[in-house]
């Protein structure tokens, strides 16, 4: 199966992450942790009302994420460098208030209030929340002031985070997928794949 590495070409100006979505089935297979005053496992000051905070991983480097377009099956992945660059551009471009629900509609009252790249998993704050983060993972803390969205989080409607953005692709050839083809057929197939994915919005 082909593996396509997604990258950010800053020269194009528009590539990067435009929003983070609350979803039931996150593509990176990592759930977030919802925090409230009753989360006794997490050390923070008790307040009079729920904190309405969730902590999760927005993007994990080097993870193979399965995708299918028609009959074409493939994996996409992000390098540590791309994950870091994506997280930096996300904040520099002030996208932290851009939140969608299941990639279908924008919602208000949901913001990223903390963002960092995990450097040392054992000493990182993600270990407090049992997120099992690895070096290079992008962690975010989101504040949910929207009453309806927070109720859905508490009810388990949303279980994880998923990014929305535009990326270029860097083909990592898997020769097992084309070993039975002639060299010319393989070149044509790879070009068709590149043409199909070029400048396409990638939603995770």
N, C-alpha and C positions, 0 to 999 in steps of 0.2 A: 504494500500500500504506500502511496506517495506521502511524503511529509513536506509540508510547505511552511517555511519559517516566515512569519509576518514581521515586518520591520517598519520603522518610521523614517521617511525621507523628509527632513526638515526643509529642504530646498523647495518642496512643493507647497509648504505653508499651511496646508489644511489637514495634514495627517496627524493622528493622535486620537486621544479619547475625548469624546464629546459629552458623555453622560455615564452614570452608573445606574444600573437597573436592579430593582428588588424583584427576585424571581423565586419560583417554587423549585425549579431544577437547574441549579447553576452549572454551567459547562465545565468549570474547573473542579466540580465535585467537592467543594468546600463550603460548609454552612457557616453562617455567622452566629454570634452569641448575642442574645437580647439581654440587656442589663436593666435592672430596676432596683428600687430600694430593698427588694426582697432577695436579691442575688447575694446570699451570704457567702458564697465562695469567692467573691471579689471584694477586695478591701477598698472602700471609699466611704466618705461621710454619708450618714443617713440624712435624707432630706424629707420634707413633708409630702412631696408628691413624686411620682415616678420620674426617673431621669430620662426615660425615653431615648436610650442610647443603644446602638448595636455596634458590635465590633466584628470585623470579618476580613477575609482576604479577597482583594479585588482582582489580583492577577498573580499567577504562579509561573515562574520561568521553567522552561524545558519540559513542561508537561504536554503530552500528546493529547490533543482534543479532537475527537472524531467529528467529521463533517461529511455530509452527502449532498451532492447536487445532481439530481436525476439518477443516472446509473453510475456516476463517478463518485467513488468513496476515497476519502483522503483524511489525513491528520494535519492540523495546524499547530504551531508551537511558537513560543516567544523566548528569546534569549534573556539573560539577566540584564544585559545592556539595554535592550528594548523596553523591558519592564521598568527599569529605572528612568529611562528617558520619557516613557509614557506618563509615569507618575509626576515627573517634574513639569512637563508641559501642561498637564491637567491643572496643576495649581497656578502656574504662570499665566495661563489663559483664563483664569477665574471661572473654571467650570464646576466648582464644588457645589453649586446649587442646582446643577442639572441632574435631576433624578427622574427615572421613568419606572413604570410598573409593567413587568413582563415584556419590556421592549415595545409596548404598544402606545402608551400615553405618558406625557410629562405630568408630574405631580408637583405641588407646592408644599412648602413646609418640611422638606427633607434635605439636609445639607451634610456634606463631609466637613467635620470640624477638626479631625486629625488625620495625618497621612504620613507614612514612613516606610522605608525599605528595611526589612529585617537583616541585621548584620550578624548578630550572634543569637541563634534561637534559644539557647539556654538562659540568656540574660535579657532577652527581649520581652517587652510588655505582653506580647501575644501568649507567652507561656502562662500568664495569670488566668487567661481565659481558655486554656486547653485547646488552642487552635492548631497545634501541631505544625506550626509554621517552620519553613526551612529558609536557609540563607538565600537572599534575593527576592523573597516573596514581598508583595506590596500589600500592606495592611492599612485599613482605614477605619475610622470611627465616624459613625453617622448619627446625627441628632434628628429625631422625628417629632416635629411639633404638630404635624397633621393628625388630628384625632382619628380619622377613618383609617389611615394607613397604619397608625400604631395599633389600633384594634386588630387589624388584619395580621400584623406581625405577632401579636400575642396569641391569636387564634391559629397560628401556624400556616397561614396562607402563603407567606414568603419565607423561604428557608436559606437563601443565599444571595450573593451579589454577582452581577454579570456586567461586563463593560460593553459600551457601544462606541465604535470609532471607525476611522478609516486608516488602512495600512497598505503598504506595498508588500509584495511577496518575494521571498528569496527561495528558489527551488532547491530542495535537497533531494537529489536523485536517488530513488530506490530502484536499483537495477533489477531486482527480482520481479518488479512489476512489468519490465519491458524486455526481459531476457529472451522471450520467444519472438520478439519483433526484429525486423531488419533495422539497421541503423537509420535508414531514411524514415521508416514508419515511426520509430521512437522519437526522432527529431520533430516530426509532424505532431505527434501526440503531445509532447512537452510544450510545443509552441501553442497548441490549442488550449492547453491548461493555463498557460501564462496569459494568453489573450482573454480567457474567460474570467480570470481573477483580477486582472490589472485594473487598478483604480476602483475596484468594487468595495462598497462599504461592508466591513466585516463586523458582524454583531455576535457577541458571545453570550 
